[in-house]
Amino acid sequence: VQLQASGGGLVQPGGSLRLSCAASGFNLDHYAIGWFRQVPGKEREGVGCISNSDSNTYYADSVKGRFTISRDHGRNTVYLQMSGLKPEDTATYYCNADRPISPRYNYWGQGTLVTVSS
């Protein structure tokens, strides 16, 4: 069982980047997926999430209108599309998979670093 985040890198302000959260060993369709980010010395903060039913997405005010979360059921992957990136979006991004019904499971992917700089 593994959850892997990838796609980070260096991007200029105003640019775009797409992060991937891929699962192996379990089906992401049964999980709500959250994206979080963390800067050294600060607490991890929620960026957004998508419900297990795909009927709802939620975003932090700081990224609303710029970030979009979506699923690719065939690839068992969830994406975080980021556009209009700002230097303050620089952080290590993590994905989390949470199964909302019994049996409850929760998995974290390793972080992927996003650096927004000119």
N, CA, C and O atoms as a GROMACS GRO file, in nm:
protein
  472
    1VAL      N    1   0.086  -0.119   0.000
    1VAL     CA    2   0.000   0.000   0.000
    1VAL      C    3   0.090   0.124   0.000
    1VAL      O    4   0.176   0.141   0.086
    2GLN      N    5   0.068   0.209  -0.098
    2GLN     CA    6   0.154   0.327  -0.109
    2GLN      C    7   0.077   0.441  -0.172
    2GLN      O    8  -0.004   0.422  -0.262
    3LEU      N    9   0.105   0.562  -0.123
    3LEU     CA   10   0.051   0.683  -0.180
    3LEU      C   11   0.170   0.772  -0.215
    3LEU      O   12   0.254   0.800  -0.129
    4GLN      N   13   0.177   0.814  -0.338
    4GLN     CA   14   0.296   0.887  -0.383
    4GLN      C   15   0.257   1.018  -0.449
    4GLN      O   16   0.181   1.019  -0.546
    5ALA      N   17   0.309   1.128  -0.398
    5ALA     CA   18   0.290   1.260  -0.457
    5ALA      C   19   0.410   1.292  -0.544
    5ALA      O   20   0.524   1.259  -0.509
    6SER      N   21   0.386   1.355  -0.656
    6SER     CA   22   0.494   1.391  -0.747
    6SER      C   23   0.453   1.511  -0.830
    6SER      O   24   0.337   1.554  -0.826
    7GLY      N   25   0.549   1.566  -0.904
    7GLY     CA   26   0.520   1.674  -0.996
    7GLY      C   27   0.571   1.810  -0.952
    7GLY      O   28   0.555   1.908  -1.024
    8GLY      N   29   0.632   1.817  -0.836
    8GLY     CA   30   0.685   1.944  -0.789
    8GLY      C   31   0.804   1.990  -0.870
    8GLY      O   32   0.860   1.914  -0.949
    9GLY      N   33   0.842   2.115  -0.850
    9GLY     CA   34   0.955   2.169  -0.922
    9GLY      C   35   0.963   2.320  -0.906
    9GLY      O   36   0.894   2.379  -0.823
   10LEU      N   37   1.046   2.380  -0.987
   10LEU     CA   38   1.065   2.525  -0.987
   10LEU      C   39   0.980   2.587  -1.097
   10LEU      O   40   0.985   2.542  -1.212
   11VAL      N   41   0.904   2.688  -1.064
   11VAL     CA   42   0.819   2.755  -1.161
   11VAL      C   43   0.822   2.905  -1.132
   11VAL      O   44   0.835   2.947  -1.018
   12GLN      N   45   0.809   2.983  -1.238
   12GLN     CA   46   0.809   3.128  -1.222
   12GLN      C   47   0.674   3.178  -1.172
   12GLN      O   48   0.572   3.113  -1.194
   13PRO      N   49   0.672   3.291  -1.106
   13PRO     CA   50   0.544   3.349  -1.063
   13PRO      C   51   0.449   3.364  -1.182
   13PRO      O   52   0.490   3.405  -1.291
   14GLY      N   53   0.323   3.330  -1.159
   14GLY     CA   54   0.224   3.334  -1.266
   14GLY      C   55   0.215   3.205  -1.345
   14GLY      O   56   0.124   3.188  -1.425
   15GLY      N   57   0.308   3.115  -1.322
   15GLY     CA   58   0.312   2.988  -1.396
   15GLY      C   59   0.216   2.885  -1.341
   15GLY      O   60   0.141   2.910  -1.246
   16SER      N   61   0.222   2.767  -1.403
   16SER     CA   62   0.134   2.657  -1.366
   16SER      C   63   0.214   2.530  -1.341
   16SER      O   64   0.325   2.513  -1.391
   17LEU      N   65   0.155   2.443  -1.261
   17LEU     CA   66   0.217   2.315  -1.230
   17LEU      C   67   0.106   2.219  -1.192
   17LEU      O   68   0.005   2.259  -1.133
   18ARG      N   69   0.124   2.093  -1.227
   18ARG     CA   70   0.025   1.993  -1.188
   18ARG      C   71   0.092   1.886  -1.101
   18ARG      O   72   0.188   1.821  -1.142
   19LEU      N   73   0.039   1.871  -0.982
   19LEU     CA   74   0.087   1.767  -0.892
   19LEU      C   75  -0.001   1.642  -0.905
   19LEU      O   76  -0.121   1.652  -0.931
   20SER      N   77   0.060   1.527  -0.888
   20SER     CA   78  -0.012   1.400  -0.894
   20SER      C   79  -0.003   1.329  -0.760
   20SER      O   80   0.098   1.338  -0.690
   21CYS      N   81  -0.110   1.259  -0.726
   21CYS     CA   82  -0.112   1.176  -0.607
   21CYS      C   83  -0.161   1.039  -0.653
   21CYS      O   84  -0.280   1.019  -0.678
   22ALA      N   85  -0.069   0.945  -0.664
   22ALA     CA   86  -0.101   0.813  -0.719
   22ALA      C   87  -0.099   0.708  -0.609
   22ALA      O   88  -0.013   0.710  -0.521
   23ALA      N   89  -0.193   0.617  -0.615
   23ALA     CA   90  -0.204   0.511  -0.514
   23ALA      C   91  -0.172   0.376  -0.575
   23ALA      O   92  -0.204   0.349  -0.691
   24SER      N   93  -0.109   0.293  -0.496
   24SER     CA   94  -0.090   0.153  -0.534
   24SER      C   95  -0.130   0.066  -0.416
   24SER      O   96  -0.099   0.096  -0.301
   25GLY      N   97  -0.200  -0.041  -0.447
   25GLY     CA   98  -0.242  -0.132  -0.341
   25GLY      C   99  -0.379  -0.104  -0.284
   25GLY      O  100  -0.429  -0.182  -0.203
   26PHE      N  101  -0.441   0.007  -0.323
   26PHE     CA  102  -0.577   0.037  -0.280
   26PHE      C  103  -0.642   0.131  -0.380
   26PHE      O  104  -0.573   0.198  -0.458
   27ASN      N  105  -0.775   0.137  -0.376
   27ASN     CA  106  -0.852   0.213  -0.474
   27ASN      C  107  -0.888   0.351  -0.419
   27ASN      O  108  -0.960   0.362  -0.320
   28LEU      N  109  -0.838   0.454  -0.482
   28LEU     CA  110  -0.864   0.590  -0.436
   28LEU      C  111  -1.011   0.630  -0.448
   28LEU      O  112  -1.053   0.728  -0.386
   29ASP      N  113  -1.089   0.558  -0.526
   29ASP     CA  114  -1.230   0.592  -0.543
   29ASP      C  115  -1.305   0.590  -0.410
   29ASP      O  116  -1.407   0.657  -0.394
   30HIS      N  117  -1.255   0.513  -0.315
   30HIS     CA  118  -1.324   0.499  -0.186
   30HIS      C  119  -1.272   0.597  -0.081
   30HIS      O  120  -1.310   0.590   0.036
   31TYR      N  121  -1.188   0.689  -0.123
   31TYR     CA  122  -1.122   0.779  -0.029
   31TYR      C  123  -1.146   0.925  -0.065
   31TYR      O  124  -1.148   0.962  -0.182
   32ALA      N  125  -1.164   1.006   0.037
   32ALA     CA  126  -1.154   1.150   0.020
   32ALA      C  127  -1.006   1.185   0.014
   32ALA      O  128  -0.926   1.131   0.091
   33ILE      N  129  -0.969   1.273  -0.076
   33ILE     CA  130  -0.830   1.309  -0.095
   33ILE      C  131  -0.809   1.456  -0.060
   33ILE      O  132  -0.880   1.544  -0.109
   34GLY      N  133  -0.714   1.480   0.025
   34GLY     CA  134  -0.680   1.616   0.064
   34GLY      C  135  -0.539   1.651   0.021
   34GLY      O  136  -0.449   1.566   0.022
   35TRP      N  137  -0.521   1.775  -0.015
   35TRP     CA  138  -0.387   1.829  -0.044
   35TRP      C  139  -0.351   1.927   0.067
   35TRP      O  140  -0.432   2.010   0.108
   36PHE      N  141  -0.228   1.916   0.114
   36PHE     CA  142  -0.178   2.001   0.220
   36PHE      C  143  -0.042   2.056   0.178
   36PHE      O  144   0.021   2.003   0.086
   37ARG      N  145   0.001   2.161   0.244
   37ARG     CA  146   0.134   2.212   0.218
   37ARG      C  147   0.197   2.260   0.347
   37ARG      O  148   0.129   2.295   0.443
   38GLN      N  149   0.328   2.260   0.346
   38GLN     CA  150   0.401   2.299   0.467
   38GLN      C  151   0.530   2.368   0.431
   38GLN      O  152   0.604   2.326   0.343
   39VAL      N  153   0.553   2.476   0.503
   39VAL     CA  154   0.677   2.553   0.492
   39VAL      C  155   0.757   2.527   0.619
   39VAL      O  156   0.698   2.520   0.727
   40PRO      N  157   0.888   2.512   0.610
   40PRO     CA  158   0.968   2.487   0.731
   40PRO      C  159   0.938   2.589   0.840
   40PRO      O  160   0.935   2.710   0.816
   41GLY      N  161   0.915   2.538   0.960
   41GLY     CA  162   0.888   2.626   1.073
   41GLY      C  163   0.743   2.663   1.090
   41GLY      O  164   0.706   2.731   1.187
   42LYS      N  165   0.658   2.619   0.997
   42LYS     CA  166   0.515   2.649   1.006
   42LYS      C  167   0.434   2.520   1.008
   42LYS      O  168   0.482   2.414   0.969
   43GLU      N  169   0.311   2.533   1.054
   43GLU     CA  170   0.224   2.417   1.057
   43GLU      C  171   0.177   2.380   0.916
   43GLU      O  172   0.167   2.465   0.828
   44ARG      N  173   0.148   2.253   0.900
   44ARG     CA  174   0.092   2.208   0.774
   44ARG      C  175  -0.049   2.267   0.758
   44ARG      O  176  -0.128   2.267   0.852
   45GLU      N  177  -0.079   2.317   0.639
   45GLU     CA  178  -0.210   2.376   0.615
   45GLU      C  179  -0.282   2.305   0.502
   45GLU      O  180  -0.220   2.255   0.409
   46GLY      N  181  -0.412   2.302   0.512
   46GLY     CA  182  -0.492   2.241   0.408
   46GLY      C  183  -0.504   2.331   0.287
   46GLY      O  184  -0.526   2.452   0.300
   47VAL      N  185  -0.490   2.272   0.170
   47VAL     CA  186  -0.502   2.346   0.044
   47VAL      C  187  -0.641   2.323  -0.017
   47VAL      O  188  -0.707   2.416  -0.062
   48GLY      N  189  -0.682   2.198  -0.017
   48GLY     CA  190  -0.812   2.164  -0.071
   48GLY      C  191  -0.835   2.015  -0.063
   48GLY      O  192  -0.745   1.939  -0.027
   49CYS      N  193  -0.957   1.973  -0.096
   49CYS     CA  194  -0.988   1.831  -0.090
   49CYS      C  195  -1.102   1.800  -0.187
   49CYS      O  196  -1.175   1.888  -0.231
   50ILE      N  197  -1.113   1.671  -0.218
   50ILE     CA  198  -1.222   1.622  -0.301
   50ILE      C  199  -1.284   1.504  -0.229
   50ILE      O  200  -1.214   1.417  -0.178
   51SER      N  201  -1.416   1.503  -0.225
   51SER     CA  202  -1.484   1.395  -0.152
   51SER      C  203  -1.471   1.263  -0.227
   51SER      O  204  -1.437   1.261  -0.345
   52ASN      N  205  -1.498   1.154  -0.155
   52ASN     CA  206  -1.486   1.022  -0.217
   52ASN      C  207  -1.589   1.002  -0.326
   52ASN      O  208  -1.570   0.920  -0.416
   53SER      N  209  -1.698   1.075  -0.321
   53SER     CA  210  -1.802   1.062  -0.423
   53SER      C  211  -1.779   1.155  -0.541
   53SER      O  212  -1.854   1.152  -0.638
   54ASP      N  213  -1.675   1.239  -0.533
   54ASP     CA  214  -1.645   1.338  -0.638
   54ASP      C  215  -1.749   1.448  -0.647
   54ASP      O  216  -1.743   1.532  -0.736
   55SER      N  217  -1.845   1.449  -0.555
   55SER     CA  218  -1.950   1.548  -0.569
   55SER      C  219  -1.912   1.683  -0.511
   55SER      O  220  -1.977   1.784  -0.539
   56ASN      N  221  -1.808   1.685  -0.431
   56ASN     CA  222  -1.771   1.809  -0.366
   56ASN      C  223  -1.620   1.831  -0.366
   56ASN      O  224  -1.542   1.739  -0.343
   57THR      N  225  -1.582   1.955  -0.391
   57THR     CA  226  -1.444   1.996  -0.374
   57THR      C  227  -1.442   2.119  -0.285
   57THR      O  228  -1.535   2.200  -0.287
   58TYR      N  229  -1.336   2.133  -0.209
   58TYR     CA  230  -1.322   2.246  -0.119
   58TYR      C  231  -1.180   2.301  -0.133
   58TYR      O  232  -1.084   2.226  -0.154
   59TYR      N  233  -1.169   2.433  -0.122
   59TYR     CA  234  -1.039   2.496  -0.136
   59TYR      C  235  -1.018   2.601  -0.028
   59TYR      O  236  -1.113   2.667   0.016
   60ALA      N  237  -0.896   2.615   0.014
   60ALA     CA  238  -0.861   2.723   0.103
   60ALA      C  239  -0.879   2.856   0.030
   60ALA      O  240  -0.860   2.864  -0.092
   61ASP      N  241  -0.914   2.958   0.103
   61ASP     CA  242  -0.936   3.090   0.041
   61ASP      C  243  -0.812   3.137  -0.033
   61ASP      O  244  -0.822   3.207  -0.134
   62SER      N  245  -0.697   3.101   0.016
   62SER     CA  246  -0.572   3.148  -0.043
   62SER      C  247  -0.546   3.091  -0.183
   62SER      O  248  -0.466   3.146  -0.259
   63VAL      N  249  -0.614   2.981  -0.218
   63VAL     CA  250  -0.590   2.919  -0.349
   63VAL      C  251  -0.716   2.913  -0.434
   63VAL      O  252  -0.711   2.872  -0.550
   64LYS      N  253  -0.828   2.953  -0.379
   64LYS     CA  254  -0.955   2.943  -0.451
   64LYS      C  255  -0.948   3.021  -0.581
   64LYS      O  256  -0.903   3.136  -0.584
   65GLY      N  257  -0.994   2.957  -0.688
   65GLY     CA  258  -0.991   3.020  -0.819
   65GLY      C  259  -0.861   2.999  -0.894
   65GLY      O  260  -0.852   3.028  -1.014
   66ARG      N  261  -0.760   2.948  -0.826
   66ARG     CA  262  -0.630   2.922  -0.890
   66ARG      C  263  -0.595   2.774  -0.892
   66ARG      O  264  -0.527   2.728  -0.984
   67PHE      N  265  -0.641   2.700  -0.794
   67PHE     CA  266  -0.609   2.557  -0.784
   67PHE      C  267  -0.735   2.475  -0.811
   67PHE      O  268  -0.846   2.516  -0.777
   68THR      N  269  -0.716   2.359  -0.874
   68THR     CA  270  -0.827   2.268  -0.902
   68THR      C  271  -0.785   2.125  -0.873
   68THR      O  272  -0.678   2.081  -0.915
   69ILE      N  273  -0.871   2.054  -0.802
   69ILE     CA  274  -0.846   1.912  -0.772
   69ILE      C  275  -0.938   1.826  -0.859
   69ILE      O  276  -1.057   1.855  -0.874
   70SER      N  277  -0.880   1.722  -0.916
   70SER     CA  278  -0.959   1.632  -1.000
   70SER      C  279  -0.907   1.490  -0.986
   70SER      O  280  -0.797   1.467  -0.936
   71ARG      N  281  -0.989   1.395  -1.033
   71ARG     CA  282  -0.952   1.254  -1.028
   71ARG      C  283  -0.938   1.195  -1.167
   71ARG      O  284  -1.006   1.236  -1.261
   72ASP      N  285  -0.849   1.098  -1.180
   72ASP     CA  286  -0.843   1.012  -1.297
   72ASP      C  287  -0.865   0.870  -1.244
   72ASP      O  288  -0.773   0.807  -1.192
   73HIS      N  289  -0.989   0.823  -1.257
   73HIS     CA  290  -1.023   0.694  -1.199
   73HIS      C  291  -0.942   0.581  -1.262
   73HIS      O  292  -0.900   0.488  -1.193
   74GLY      N  293  -0.919   0.590  -1.392
   74GLY     CA  294  -0.846   0.484  -1.461
   74GLY      C  295  -0.703   0.471  -1.415
   74GLY      O  296  -0.647   0.362  -1.413
   75ARG      N  297  -0.643   0.584  -1.379
   75ARG     CA  298  -0.503   0.585  -1.335
   75ARG      C  299  -0.491   0.577  -1.183
   75ARG      O  300  -0.380   0.573  -1.129
   76ASN      N  301  -0.606   0.574  -1.113
   76ASN     CA  302  -0.605   0.569  -0.966
   76ASN      C  303  -0.520   0.684  -0.911
   76ASN      O  304  -0.435   0.664  -0.824
   77THR      N  305  -0.545   0.802  -0.964
   77THR     CA  306  -0.463   0.920  -0.935
   77THR      C  307  -0.553   1.041  -0.914
   77THR      O  308  -0.657   1.055  -0.978
   78VAL      N  309  -0.511   1.128  -0.823
   78VAL     CA  310  -0.576   1.257  -0.802
   78VAL      C  311  -0.475   1.366  -0.834
   78VAL      O  312  -0.357   1.355  -0.801
   79TYR      N  313  -0.523   1.472  -0.899
   79TYR     CA  314  -0.434   1.579  -0.943
   79TYR      C  315  -0.466   1.709  -0.868
   79TYR      O  316  -0.579   1.733  -0.827
   80LEU      N  317  -0.364   1.789  -0.852
   80LEU     CA  318  -0.380   1.926  -0.804
   80LEU      C  319  -0.322   2.016  -0.913
   80LEU      O  320  -0.200   2.029  -0.927
   81GLN      N  321  -0.411   2.077  -0.990
   81GLN     CA  322  -0.369   2.170  -1.094
   81GLN      C  323  -0.354   2.308  -1.033
   81GLN      O  324  -0.450   2.362  -0.977
   82MET      N  325  -0.237   2.365  -1.043
   82MET     CA  326  -0.208   2.494  -0.982
   82MET      C  327  -0.175   2.593  -1.093
   82MET      O  328  -0.090   2.566  -1.178
   83SER      N  329  -0.242   2.706  -1.092
   83SER     CA  330  -0.213   2.810  -1.189
   83SER      C  331  -0.203   2.943  -1.116
   83SER      O  332  -0.239   2.954  -0.998
   84GLY      N  333  -0.154   3.043  -1.185
   84GLY     CA  334  -0.136   3.173  -1.122
   84GLY      C  335  -0.052   3.165  -0.997
   84GLY      O  336  -0.081   3.230  -0.896
   85LEU      N  337   0.053   3.085  -1.002
   85LEU     CA  338   0.133   3.059  -0.882
   85LEU      C  339   0.203   3.185  -0.832
   85LEU      O  340   0.248   3.269  -0.909
   86LYS      N  341   0.211   3.194  -0.701
   86LYS     CA  342   0.272   3.307  -0.633
   86LYS      C  343   0.389   3.258  -0.548
   86LYS      O  344   0.392   3.141  -0.509
   87PRO      N  345   0.483   3.344  -0.518
   87PRO     CA  346   0.595   3.302  -0.432
   87PRO      C  347   0.547   3.242  -0.299
   87PRO      O  348   0.611   3.152  -0.245
   88GLU      N  349   0.436   3.292  -0.247
   88GLU     CA  350   0.385   3.240  -0.120
   88GLU      C  351   0.326   3.101  -0.132
   88GLU      O  352   0.289   3.040  -0.032
   89ASP      N  353   0.315   3.049  -0.253
   89ASP     CA  354   0.271   2.910  -0.272
   89ASP      C  355   0.388   2.812  -0.256
   89ASP      O  356   0.370   2.691  -0.256
   90THR      N  357   0.508   2.867  -0.242
   90THR     CA  358   0.625   2.782  -0.223
   90THR      C  359   0.611   2.700  -0.095
   90THR      O  360   0.591   2.756   0.013
   91ALA      N  361   0.622   2.569  -0.108
   91ALA     CA  362   0.604   2.479   0.006
   91ALA      C  363   0.626   2.336  -0.041
   91ALA      O  364   0.636   2.308  -0.160
   92THR      N  365   0.634   2.247   0.056
   92THR     CA  366   0.629   2.105   0.025
   92THR      C  367   0.482   2.063   0.031
   92THR      O  368   0.414   2.088   0.130
   93TYR      N  369   0.436   2.001  -0.075
   93TYR     CA  370   0.295   1.962  -0.086
   93TYR      C  371   0.280   1.812  -0.059
   93TYR      O  372   0.359   1.730  -0.105
   94TYR      N  373   0.175   1.781   0.016
   94TYR     CA  374   0.147   1.643   0.054
   94TYR      C  375   0.002   1.608   0.016
   94TYR      O  376  -0.086   1.694   0.018
   95CYS      N  377  -0.020   1.482  -0.019
   95CYS     CA  378  -0.156   1.437  -0.036
   95CYS      C  379  -0.190   1.337   0.075
   95CYS      O  380  -0.105   1.266   0.128
   96ASN      N  381  -0.318   1.335   0.106
   96ASN     CA  382  -0.369   1.246   0.210
   96ASN      C  383  -0.493   1.175   0.160
   96ASN      O  384  -0.580   1.237   0.097
   97ALA      N  385  -0.502   1.046   0.186
   97ALA     CA  386  -0.619   0.968   0.148
   97ALA      C  387  -0.690   0.921   0.274
   97ALA      O  388  -0.630   0.857   0.360
   98ASP      N  389  -0.817   0.953   0.284
   98ASP     CA  390  -0.894   0.919   0.404
   98ASP      C  391  -1.022   0.844   0.365
   98ASP      O  392  -1.105   0.895   0.290
   99ARG      N  393  -1.034   0.724   0.416
   99ARG     CA  394  -1.155   0.645   0.389
   99ARG      C  395  -1.261   0.682   0.493
   99ARG      O  396  -1.240   0.658   0.612
  100PRO      N  397  -1.373   0.741   0.451
  100PRO     CA  398  -1.469   0.795   0.547
  100PRO      C  399  -1.564   0.695   0.611
  100PRO      O  400  -1.641   0.730   0.700
  101ILE      N  401  -1.558   0.569   0.567
  101ILE     CA  402  -1.647   0.468   0.624
  101ILE      C  403  -1.564   0.354   0.678
  101ILE      O  404  -1.448   0.337   0.641
  102SER      N  405  -1.626   0.274   0.766
  102SER     CA  406  -1.555   0.162   0.826
  102SER      C  407  -1.526   0.055   0.722
  102SER      O  408  -1.611   0.029   0.637
  103PRO      N  409  -1.410  -0.007   0.725
  103PRO     CA  410  -1.297   0.023   0.813
  103PRO      C  411  -1.225   0.150   0.771
  103PRO      O  412  -1.203   0.175   0.653
  104ARG      N  413  -1.189   0.229   0.870
  104ARG     CA  414  -1.125   0.356   0.844
  104ARG      C  415  -0.976   0.335   0.817
  104ARG      O  416  -0.906   0.266   0.892
  105TYR      N  417  -0.929   0.397   0.709
  105TYR     CA  418  -0.787   0.399   0.678
  105TYR      C  419  -0.748   0.542   0.642
  105TYR      O  420  -0.830   0.620   0.593
  106ASN      N  421  -0.622   0.572   0.667
  106ASN     CA  422  -0.571   0.705   0.634
  106ASN      C  423  -0.425   0.692   0.593
  106ASN      O  424  -0.344   0.632   0.664
  107TYR      N  425  -0.391   0.749   0.479
  107TYR     CA  426  -0.254   0.738   0.427
  107TYR      C  427  -0.203   0.876   0.386
  107TYR      O  428  -0.278   0.960   0.338
  108TRP      N  429  -0.074   0.895   0.408
  108TRP     CA  430  -0.006   1.016   0.363
  108TRP      C  431   0.095   0.978   0.256
  108TRP      O  432   0.162   0.876   0.265
  109GLY      N  433   0.104   1.063   0.153
  109GLY     CA  434   0.210   1.048   0.057
  109GLY      C  435   0.332   1.126   0.104
  109GLY      O  436   0.322   1.212   0.191
  110GLN      N  437   0.446   1.096   0.046
  110GLN     CA  438   0.564   1.176   0.078
  110GLN      C  439   0.549   1.311   0.010
  110GLN      O  440   0.472   1.322  -0.086
  111GLY      N  441   0.616   1.411   0.055
  111GLY     CA  442   0.599   1.545   0.001
  111GLY      C  443   0.669   1.566  -0.132
  111GLY      O  444   0.763   1.495  -0.167
  112THR      N  445   0.620   1.664  -0.205
  112THR     CA  446   0.685   1.707  -0.328
  112THR      C  447   0.701   1.859  -0.319
  112THR      O  448   0.605   1.930  -0.289
  113LEU      N  449   0.821   1.907  -0.346
  113LEU     CA  450   0.853   2.047  -0.325
  113LEU      C  451   0.816   2.132  -0.445
  113LEU      O  452   0.852   2.101  -0.559
  114VAL      N  453   0.744   2.239  -0.418
  114VAL     CA  454   0.709   2.339  -0.520
  114VAL      C  455   0.777   2.470  -0.482
  114VAL      O  456   0.759   2.521  -0.372
  115THR      N  457   0.854   2.523  -0.574
  115THR     CA  458   0.923   2.650  -0.552
  115THR      C  459   0.879   2.748  -0.659
  115THR      O  460   0.897   2.723  -0.779
  116VAL      N  461   0.823   2.860  -0.616
  116VAL     CA  462   0.778   2.963  -0.709
  116VAL      C  463   0.873   3.082  -0.694
  116VAL      O  464   0.874   3.151  -0.592
  117SER      N  465   0.952   3.102  -0.797
  117SER     CA  466   1.055   3.206  -0.789
  117SER      C  467   1.098   3.246  -0.930
  117SER      O  468   1.097   3.165  -1.022
  118SER      N  469   1.136   3.372  -0.943
  118SER     CA  470   1.188   3.418  -1.071
  118SER      C  471   1.340   3.408  -1.073
  118SER      O  472   1.403   3.443  -1.173
   0.00000   0.00000   0.00000
